[in-house]
Amino acid sequence: MTDRPRPGADRSVRPALADDASDIGRIQAAALAALAPGLPGADPASLAAAWTTSLTGSRPPGVHALVALHGTAVVGYALAAPGERIDIAGRDPIPAGADIHELAVDPDFARSGHGSRLLHAIADTTGAACLRVWVGADDQARIRFYQGAGFAPAGLRCRLTAPGARADDLVQHLWWAAL
């Protein structure tokens, strides 16, 4: 018998607890490996330790950590925090809202609705006027996901740096949606 969750209707989202840290670390490590293979510090144990510290300490106001459940198993997580208004030269500003710092689902449970549930829970929990997220320029799966949820590119980009990664591999674009 496997300890992997079985298919079923018991799918939900709840606030993350310290006991979820190892599952979040595992899912985050897989997401980071997809973003930048070989990224130092992206091992599940180190990430779980950081999540344990984060989830047992006090959070700044407006910061929300959520997990997606498939049965009783944690199969996804999201982290959102308040974001300031963004002024863009020559265009209407993007209003203050919630920034989605992370939203990831276990690859074994991709396309099971958990990402959408997490996104809706962020919108409900934060009560923000808009949601924003940085998405890799070549990350077609996430681009399709956010487009399908009503997000559009804001016309801003950033370049991340990671050891061993090519600079053009880590270009991200800001996507946003008014609620």
Backbone as JSON, one array per atom type, in Angstrom:
{
  "sequence": "MTDRPRPGADRSVRPALADDASDIGRIQAAALAALAPGLPGADPASLAAAWTTSLTGSRPPGVHALVALHGTAVVGYALAAPGERIDIAGRDPIPAGADIHELAVDPDFARSGHGSRLLHAIADTTGAACLRVWVGADDQARIRFYQGAGFAPAGLRCRLTAPGARADDLVQHLWWAAL",
  "N": [[0.85, -1.18, 0.0], [0.51, 2.27, -0.72], [1.64, 5.47, 0.51], [0.79, 7.64, -0.8], [-1.71, 10.01, -1.62], [-5.02, 9.03, -2.53], [-7.16, 9.38, -5.43], [-9.94, 11.59, -5.12], [-12.75, 13.39, -3.74], [-12.05, 15.05, -1.7], [-10.66, 17.81, -1.53], [-8.98, 20.69, -0.72], [-8.14, 23.98, 0.64], [-6.11, 25.44, 3.11], [-4.83, 27.47, 5.87], [-1.26, 27.4, 6.16], [0.57, 25.23, 8.34], [3.05, 24.67, 10.9], [3.65, 21.95, 10.89], [3.45, 21.34, 8.23], [5.78, 21.98, 6.97], [7.82, 20.21, 5.95], [6.58, 19.04, 3.72], [6.01, 21.33, 2.2], [8.64, 22.21, 1.73], [9.59, 20.1, 0.13], [7.94, 20.34, -2.16], [8.59, 22.95, -2.91], [11.33, 22.64, -3.51], [11.18, 21.04, -5.81], [9.9, 22.85, -7.52], [11.81, 24.91, -7.65], [13.92, 23.52, -8.81], [12.91, 23.14, -11.34], [12.86, 25.77, -12.21], [15.55, 26.71, -12.03], [17.85, 24.56, -12.52], [20.03, 22.82, -10.31], [20.33, 24.82, -8.43], [21.88, 26.25, -5.67], [21.19, 25.42, -2.24], [18.63, 24.56, -2.63], [17.64, 22.22, -1.62], [15.31, 19.85, -0.29], [15.37, 19.44, 2.56], [16.75, 21.68, 3.66], [15.06, 23.73, 2.81], [12.69, 22.97, 4.1], [13.45, 23.36, 6.77], [13.73, 26.14, 6.81], [11.07, 26.85, 6.27], [9.84, 25.81, 8.56], [10.85, 27.51, 10.54], [9.77, 29.92, 9.6], [6.98, 29.41, 9.69], [6.5, 29.0, 12.36], [7.1, 31.33, 13.59], [6.12, 34.8, 14.14], [4.1, 36.36, 11.69], [4.41, 39.06, 9.37], [1.89, 41.65, 9.12], [-0.78, 40.89, 6.89], [0.53, 38.94, 5.41], [0.24, 35.78, 3.97], [0.34, 32.31, 4.21], [-0.5, 29.44, 2.57], [-1.82, 26.12, 2.12], [-2.52, 23.52, -0.22], [-4.67, 20.79, -0.12], [-4.95, 17.33, -0.81], [-7.04, 15.06, -0.1], [-5.72, 14.2, 2.91], [-3.17, 14.96, 2.43], [-0.57, 17.3, 1.84], [-0.29, 19.01, -1.12], [0.35, 21.27, -2.46], [1.3, 24.75, -2.27], [1.11, 28.21, -1.3], [2.3, 31.56, -1.11], [1.61, 34.77, -0.15], [1.74, 38.34, -0.05], [1.19, 41.75, 1.01], [1.25, 44.23, -1.58], [2.62, 47.2, -2.88], [1.29, 50.05, -4.68], [2.03, 50.23, -8.15], [3.7, 52.34, -10.23], [3.82, 53.05, -13.64], [5.59, 54.45, -16.19], [3.88, 56.54, -18.43], [1.56, 55.0, -18.43], [-1.48, 53.75, -16.91], [-1.42, 53.34, -13.37], [-0.69, 50.27, -11.56], [-2.83, 49.12, -9.18], [-2.42, 49.04, -5.56], [-2.11, 45.85, -4.04], [-2.14, 42.32, -3.67], [0.82, 40.51, -3.67], [1.83, 37.6, -5.2], [4.09, 35.59, -4.02], [4.91, 32.99, -4.12], [3.57, 30.11, -5.65], [2.95, 26.91, -5.91], [2.57, 23.54, -7.05], [2.71, 20.11, -6.29], [4.34, 18.16, -8.7], [3.16, 15.65, -9.31], [0.52, 16.14, -8.94], [-0.25, 18.06, -10.65], [-2.4, 20.01, -12.7], [-4.75, 19.31, -11.45], [-6.49, 21.02, -10.34], [-5.62, 22.16, -8.0], [-3.86, 24.39, -8.06], [-5.56, 26.42, -9.0], [-7.41, 26.47, -6.9], [-5.74, 27.37, -4.83], [-5.08, 29.92, -5.83], [-7.61, 31.17, -5.85], [-8.1, 31.09, -3.1], [-6.1, 32.81, -2.18], [-7.02, 35.23, -3.25], [-9.49, 35.44, -1.87], [-8.63, 35.38, 0.84], [-6.84, 37.54, 1.11], [-8.31, 39.74, 0.25], [-7.61, 41.65, -1.58], [-7.38, 44.35, -4.02], [-6.19, 43.76, -6.39], [-4.19, 41.15, -7.87], [-0.79, 40.21, -8.19], [1.98, 38.72, -9.92], [5.21, 37.4, -10.57], [6.39, 35.9, -13.47], [8.28, 33.48, -15.18], [9.76, 34.24, -18.3], [9.8, 32.24, -20.25], [8.19, 30.29, -19.21], [5.86, 28.51, -20.1], [3.74, 26.93, -19.11], [2.98, 28.13, -16.67], [2.38, 30.69, -17.63], [0.13, 30.11, -19.25], [-1.56, 29.19, -17.22], [-1.92, 31.5, -15.55], [-2.93, 33.32, -17.47], [-5.33, 32.03, -18.11], [-6.63, 32.45, -15.74], [-7.28, 35.06, -15.86], [-5.24, 36.94, -15.7], [-2.94, 39.43, -16.94], [-0.08, 40.59, -18.82], [1.98, 43.11, -17.32], [3.86, 44.67, -18.48], [6.31, 44.98, -17.32], [9.57, 43.83, -16.47], [12.02, 41.66, -14.93], [15.35, 40.62, -14.16], [16.71, 37.8, -12.86], [19.42, 36.51, -10.93], [21.36, 33.59, -10.72], [23.65, 31.21, -9.49], [25.44, 29.53, -11.99], [23.42, 29.66, -13.84], [22.24, 30.82, -17.02], [21.97, 34.24, -17.86], [19.79, 34.99, -19.46], [18.06, 32.95, -18.94], [16.63, 33.45, -16.67], [14.7, 35.52, -16.79], [11.94, 37.38, -15.82], [8.47, 38.29, -16.05], [6.07, 40.68, -15.01], [2.83, 39.83, -14.16], [-0.64, 40.56, -13.84], [-3.89, 40.9, -12.25], [-6.97, 42.5, -11.94], [-9.32, 42.47, -9.3]],
  "CA": [[0.0, 0.0, 0.0], [1.29, 3.49, -0.83], [1.19, 6.57, 1.36], [0.34, 8.72, -1.68], [-3.16, 10.16, -1.55], [-5.83, 8.46, -3.61], [-8.1, 10.35, -6.01], [-11.18, 11.74, -4.37], [-13.36, 14.72, -3.74], [-11.59, 15.82, -0.54], [-9.61, 18.73, -1.96], [-9.26, 21.96, -0.06], [-7.02, 24.87, 0.94], [-6.16, 25.95, 4.48], [-3.57, 28.12, 6.25], [-0.14, 26.48, 6.4], [0.96, 24.99, 9.72], [4.45, 24.27, 11.03], [3.74, 20.54, 10.51], [3.45, 21.24, 6.77], [7.06, 22.49, 6.47], [8.57, 19.25, 5.12], [5.89, 18.91, 2.44], [6.24, 22.57, 1.45], [10.03, 22.18, 1.3], [9.68, 19.13, -0.98], [7.28, 20.93, -3.33], [9.39, 24.11, -3.31], [12.56, 22.15, -4.14], [10.83, 20.62, -7.17], [9.62, 24.07, -8.3], [13.09, 25.6, -7.89], [14.71, 22.71, -9.75], [12.37, 23.42, -12.67], [13.22, 27.14, -12.55], [17.0, 26.83, -12.21], [18.46, 23.3, -12.09], [21.3, 22.92, -9.59], [20.34, 26.01, -7.58], [22.35, 25.93, -4.32], [20.24, 25.66, -1.17], [17.29, 24.18, -3.03], [17.33, 20.86, -1.21], [14.08, 19.84, 0.51], [15.6, 19.54, 4.01], [17.06, 23.07, 3.98], [13.84, 24.52, 2.61], [11.76, 22.62, 5.18], [13.91, 24.03, 7.99], [13.38, 27.55, 6.68], [9.62, 26.95, 6.41], [9.51, 25.58, 9.97], [11.12, 28.78, 11.22], [8.8, 30.91, 9.14], [5.62, 29.08, 10.09], [6.37, 29.03, 13.82], [7.28, 32.72, 14.03], [5.01, 35.7, 13.81], [4.13, 36.86, 10.31], [4.02, 40.46, 9.19], [0.47, 41.79, 8.75], [-1.14, 40.72, 5.49], [1.26, 37.84, 4.78], [-0.54, 34.56, 4.09], [0.89, 31.05, 3.7], [-1.62, 28.51, 2.41], [-1.5, 24.82, 1.51], [-3.58, 22.78, -0.9], [-4.76, 19.41, 0.36], [-5.6, 16.29, -1.6], [-7.27, 14.21, 1.06], [-5.01, 14.82, 4.04], [-1.79, 15.22, 2.0], [-0.23, 18.62, 1.29], [0.16, 18.84, -2.49], [0.66, 22.57, -3.03], [1.38, 25.83, -1.29], [1.18, 29.57, -1.84], [2.7, 32.6, -0.18], [1.22, 36.07, -0.68], [1.98, 39.47, 0.85], [0.72, 43.02, 0.44], [2.11, 44.89, -2.55], [2.35, 48.63, -3.07], [0.91, 50.52, -6.02], [3.16, 50.28, -9.08], [3.56, 53.36, -11.26], [4.52, 52.72, -14.88], [5.64, 55.66, -17.02], [3.02, 56.59, -19.6], [0.42, 54.09, -18.33], [-2.19, 53.77, -15.64], [-0.71, 52.54, -12.36], [-1.29, 49.03, -11.09], [-3.18, 49.46, -7.8], [-1.91, 48.21, -4.47], [-2.82, 44.57, -4.0], [-1.4, 41.22, -3.07], [1.85, 39.91, -4.51], [1.97, 36.16, -5.02], [5.53, 35.32, -4.03], [5.08, 31.6, -4.53], [2.4, 29.25, -5.81], [3.49, 25.7, -6.54], [1.85, 22.3, -6.81], [3.47, 18.89, -6.51], [4.19, 17.75, -10.1], [2.27, 14.5, -9.42], [-0.85, 16.6, -8.81], [-0.46, 19.17, -11.59], [-3.63, 19.98, -13.5], [-5.82, 18.69, -10.65], [-7.29, 22.09, -9.76], [-5.05, 22.69, -6.75], [-3.35, 25.73, -8.31], [-6.72, 27.32, -9.06], [-7.93, 26.61, -5.53], [-4.81, 28.24, -4.1], [-5.23, 31.27, -6.35], [-8.88, 31.7, -5.33], [-7.95, 31.28, -1.66], [-5.32, 34.03, -2.0], [-7.93, 36.36, -3.51], [-10.45, 35.52, -0.76], [-7.96, 35.64, 2.11], [-6.22, 38.87, 1.15], [-9.28, 40.79, -0.03], [-6.89, 42.67, -2.34], [-8.01, 44.88, -5.24], [-5.57, 43.08, -7.53], [-3.13, 40.18, -7.59], [0.36, 40.32, -9.1], [2.92, 37.61, -9.82], [6.3, 37.39, -11.55], [6.4, 34.62, -14.18], [9.38, 33.31, -16.11], [9.42, 34.58, -19.69], [9.63, 31.03, -21.05], [7.43, 29.31, -18.44], [4.59, 28.45, -20.8], [2.68, 26.34, -18.28], [2.5, 29.17, -15.73], [1.76, 31.75, -18.43], [-1.22, 29.64, -19.59], [-2.34, 29.14, -15.97], [-2.32, 32.85, -15.14], [-3.81, 33.87, -18.51], [-6.62, 31.39, -17.93], [-7.24, 33.0, -14.53], [-7.6, 36.47, -16.08], [-4.08, 37.81, -15.55], [-2.35, 39.96, -18.17], [1.25, 41.16, -18.55], [1.98, 44.52, -16.93], [4.88, 45.39, -19.24], [7.52, 45.1, -16.51], [10.34, 42.59, -16.38], [13.21, 41.68, -14.08], [16.31, 39.56, -14.46], [17.24, 37.19, -11.65], [20.73, 35.88, -11.12], [21.57, 32.38, -9.95], [24.91, 30.58, -9.89], [25.38, 28.5, -13.02], [22.32, 29.87, -14.8], [22.45, 31.88, -18.0], [21.18, 35.42, -17.49], [18.53, 35.03, -20.18], [17.2, 31.88, -18.44], [15.9, 33.87, -15.49], [13.95, 36.76, -17.01], [10.54, 37.25, -15.42], [7.56, 39.37, -16.4], [5.0, 40.87, -14.04], [1.45, 39.61, -14.59], [-1.55, 41.03, -12.8], [-5.33, 40.83, -12.5], [-7.84, 43.26, -11.04], [-10.37, 41.6, -8.74]],
  "C": [[0.89, 1.24, 0.0], [0.76, 4.55, 0.12], [0.81, 7.79, 0.53], [-1.17, 8.82, -1.6], [-3.85, 9.54, -2.76], [-6.74, 9.54, -4.18], [-9.37, 10.42, -5.18], [-11.64, 13.17, -4.38], [-12.84, 15.59, -2.61], [-10.38, 16.66, -0.93], [-9.95, 20.09, -1.39], [-7.98, 22.77, 0.09], [-7.21, 25.36, 2.38], [-4.86, 26.69, 4.77], [-2.49, 27.07, 6.53], [0.19, 26.42, 7.89], [2.42, 24.55, 9.75], [4.64, 22.8, 10.62], [3.78, 20.33, 9.0], [4.82, 21.55, 6.16], [7.79, 21.48, 5.58], [7.91, 19.06, 3.76], [6.09, 20.16, 1.58], [7.67, 22.59, 0.91], [10.24, 21.25, 0.11], [9.1, 19.73, -2.26], [8.08, 22.13, -3.84], [10.68, 23.68, -4.0], [12.3, 21.72, -5.57], [10.58, 21.84, -8.06], [10.91, 24.82, -8.62], [13.96, 24.83, -8.88], [14.22, 22.94, -11.18], [12.77, 24.81, -13.14], [14.7, 27.27, -12.89], [17.66, 25.56, -11.68], [19.81, 23.54, -11.41], [21.41, 24.14, -8.69], [20.8, 25.63, -6.17], [21.27, 26.25, -3.27], [18.81, 25.24, -1.5], [16.97, 22.73, -2.66], [16.15, 20.88, -0.24], [14.31, 20.02, 2.02], [15.9, 20.98, 4.42], [15.83, 23.96, 3.85], [12.82, 24.23, 3.7], [12.15, 23.31, 6.48], [13.55, 25.51, 7.96], [11.87, 27.75, 6.84], [9.19, 26.73, 7.86], [9.71, 26.86, 10.76], [10.08, 29.82, 10.87], [7.4, 30.66, 9.68], [5.42, 29.05, 11.6], [6.54, 30.44, 14.37], [6.06, 33.56, 13.71], [5.2, 36.23, 12.39], [3.8, 38.33, 10.3], [2.54, 40.54, 8.8], [0.27, 41.61, 7.24], [-0.41, 39.61, 4.76], [0.49, 36.54, 5.04], [0.21, 33.39, 3.46], [-0.25, 30.04, 3.72], [-1.11, 27.2, 1.83], [-2.75, 24.24, 0.87], [-3.51, 21.34, -0.42], [-5.47, 18.54, -0.65], [-5.82, 15.18, -0.59], [-6.62, 14.9, 2.25], [-3.58, 15.2, 3.67], [-1.64, 16.64, 1.45], [0.35, 18.41, -0.09], [0.46, 20.16, -3.19], [0.73, 23.61, -1.94], [1.43, 27.17, -2.03], [1.6, 30.51, -0.72], [2.38, 33.94, -0.84], [1.44, 37.13, 0.39], [1.46, 40.74, 0.21], [1.75, 43.61, -0.52], [1.67, 46.32, -2.76], [1.88, 48.91, -4.5], [2.17, 50.6, -6.88], [2.86, 51.32, -10.15], [4.43, 52.99, -12.45], [4.45, 53.95, -15.77], [4.74, 55.53, -18.23], [1.8, 55.69, -19.55], [-0.27, 54.28, -16.99], [-1.42, 52.92, -14.63], [-1.44, 51.22, -12.09], [-1.58, 49.27, -9.61], [-2.48, 48.56, -6.79], [-2.74, 46.93, -4.42], [-2.01, 43.54, -3.26], [-0.41, 40.67, -4.09], [1.93, 38.42, -4.17], [3.46, 35.86, -5.14], [5.81, 33.89, -4.47], [3.71, 30.94, -4.64], [2.91, 28.04, -6.59], [2.67, 24.49, -6.13], [2.79, 21.14, -7.11], [3.26, 18.43, -7.95], [3.26, 16.55, -10.3], [0.8, 14.9, -9.37], [-1.13, 17.82, -9.69], [-1.74, 18.93, -12.37], [-4.75, 19.23, -12.79], [-6.7, 19.74, -9.99], [-6.72, 22.71, -8.5], [-4.49, 24.1, -6.93], [-4.47, 26.76, -8.34], [-7.32, 27.54, -7.68], [-7.04, 27.52, -4.7], [-4.97, 29.69, -4.54], [-6.52, 31.92, -5.83], [-8.78, 31.96, -3.83], [-7.12, 32.54, -1.36], [-6.23, 35.24, -2.19], [-8.9, 36.53, -2.35], [-9.79, 35.95, 0.54], [-7.42, 37.06, 2.2], [-7.24, 40.0, 0.98], [-8.69, 41.92, -0.85], [-7.67, 43.12, -3.58], [-7.43, 44.26, -6.49], [-4.53, 42.1, -7.02], [-2.05, 40.37, -8.62], [1.29, 39.14, -8.86], [3.98, 37.77, -10.9], [6.37, 35.99, -12.14], [7.57, 34.6, -15.14], [8.95, 33.53, -17.54], [9.15, 33.35, -20.54], [8.79, 29.96, -20.34], [6.0, 29.23, -18.99], [3.45, 27.89, -19.96], [2.12, 27.39, -17.31], [1.85, 30.32, -16.48], [0.33, 31.34, -18.78], [-2.11, 29.63, -18.35], [-2.84, 30.54, -15.59], [-3.2, 33.53, -16.2], [-5.22, 33.31, -18.35], [-7.37, 31.91, -16.71], [-7.52, 34.49, -14.66], [-6.45, 37.44, -15.88], [-3.6, 38.27, -16.92], [-0.97, 40.53, -17.83], [1.15, 42.65, -18.26], [2.98, 45.34, -17.73], [6.15, 45.66, -18.45], [8.25, 43.77, -16.5], [11.51, 42.78, -15.43], [14.09, 40.5, -14.49], [16.89, 39.08, -13.14], [18.61, 36.61, -11.95], [20.82, 34.67, -10.19], [22.87, 31.75, -10.42], [24.67, 29.48, -10.93], [24.27, 28.68, -14.04], [22.71, 30.96, -15.79], [21.52, 33.02, -17.66], [19.83, 35.43, -18.2], [17.57, 33.91, -19.75], [16.28, 32.36, -17.32], [15.25, 35.25, -15.65], [12.5, 36.49, -16.63], [9.76, 38.49, -15.82], [6.48, 39.45, -15.32], [3.65, 40.69, -14.73], [0.54, 40.08, -13.48], [-3.0, 40.87, -13.24], [-6.06, 41.69, -11.48], [-8.93, 42.31, -10.55], [-11.68, 42.34, -8.63]]
}
